[in-house]
Amino acid sequence: MQNITYLIVSLADELFGIRVEHVIEAIEPSEITAVPNTAPYIKGITNFRGDILTVIDMRTKFNMPLTPLTSDNVIVVLEFQYDKKRITLGAIADAVNDVAEFNFAEIADLPAIGTKYNTEFIEGLVRRNNEFVVLLNTPKIFSVDEITIITESGIKK
């Protein structure tokens, strides 16, 4: 069976897994400049290696309680393909917890009822140390319209 490696991050008291193939790196939060008239989950833009990086607030995107950005937070810089375009963005998480490898057979489907998340962007659940990790399908977190907004506000190459 195939193993898949995930970066495990926390938001509130929940754990989320992001495939490491989509992670460039995790960086400390730096100055984020707000961009007027953007979606509520777009926190703003920041400098990343000389390029403009759009930063999204994962708590807002997932309808979770908001907290102020602190030095304890981390920005996970993600890169993925979407409709033949390379998308790079930063996602604010409360913390990076671990890097873990899961066997494909360990990943369970999300229950059909009782979930507060949009199941389209969830690959499944995995149990780890008596906790559940929600495994994200990074390219599917955003709609086509949202990707357009992100690419227009973010990195210019």
N, C-alpha and C positions, 0 to 999 in steps of 0.2 A: 504494500500500500504506500501511497505517496504521503510525504510529510510536508506541511506548509508552516512557514515561520511567520510569526506575528509580533509586532511591537504592541505591548499591553499598556494602555493608558487608562487613567481614571478620570471620571467626570462625576462630581458629587460622590456618591458612595457606590458607583457602578463601574465595572471594568469593560473596556472595549478593546478589541484586537484589530489592528491595521496590518495588512500584509506588508512585510518588510520590502517587497519588491516595489512598493509605492512610496517608501520612506527615503528621503534624501538624507535628512538628519533632524535631530531635535535641538532647538536653540533656546537660549534664554530670551524672555520677552525684552524687546528693545522698544524704542519710541515708535508708537503706532499713530499715524496721522489719519484722522477721520476723513472719509470721502462723502460729501453731501449727496443726497438723493440716491442712495444705494439700498439694497435689501437690508433688513434689520440684523441679519446674521453676519453681515460684512462689518467687521470691527474697524477696518481701514487698510492702510498700506504701510509697509515698512521696507527698509533697505535690506536686501539679502544678496551679499556678494556683488554689490554694485548694481543690481537690478531691483525693480519695484516688485514687491511681493504682496499680493492680496492676502489679508489675514481674516479668517472667518472665526466666529465664536461658536464652538461646537455646542455649548450649552444652549445658546439661542436657537441654533439649527435643530436641536433635538427637543426643544420645548422644556428645558430643565430650568430650575431656579438659577438666577444670575448671581454672580459674586464679582467683586472688584478684581481686576487684574493685579497680581502681586508678583514678586520675584520668585515665588514658589511655582508659578505656572510655567508651562513650557509651550513653545510653538513647534509643532511637528510639521516640517516642510515635506509636502507630498508632491509626487509627480505621477501622472497617469495619462493614458491615451483616452480621448473622448472624441468620437466621430472623426478619427484620423488627425486630431490636433493634440499636441502635447500640452497638458494643463499642469501648471505649477502653482501651488497655493500653500499658505500656512494655516494650520488648524490649532487653535488654542485648546490645550488640555490642562487639567489640574496638575497632573504629574505623569511621568513615565514610570511604570512599575517594573517592567521586565521585558525580556524578549523570550518568547516561548515557541516551541515547535509542537504542532499537533498533527496526529495522524488523521488523514481524511476520514477514516472510519469513526473517529471520536466526535466528529462534528454532528450535532443533532439539529434537526429542523426547528425553527421557531414555532411555538404552539400557535394554532390558528386563532385562539381567543386569549384575551387577557394581556395583550402586549400593547404598550404605549408608543411603540416605534413603528415607523413605516417599514413594513416587511420587505419592500422592494430593495432596500439598500442593506439588508442583513443577510450574510451568507449562512449564518446558523449560530448555535450556542455550543459552548464547550464547558465542561465542569473542570475546575482547576482549584485545588486546595479548598474544597468545600464552598467555592464561589462559582458563579456563572460568569463567563466572558462572552459578551455579545460581539460576534465577528462581523466586521463591516465590509461591505462590498464598495470600496472607495469610489470607483467611477460612477456608481449608481446613486450616490448620496444626493447628487444634484441633477436637476432637470436640464433640458437643453437650454431653456431661457436663463436659468441660473448660471450655467457655464458661460453663456454669452456675457452676462453681467460681470462675472468674475474676470474673464479674459479682457474685457474692455477697461476694467479698473486696475488691472494688475500688471504683471511682468511685460515689459517691452523689450523685445530682442532685436 
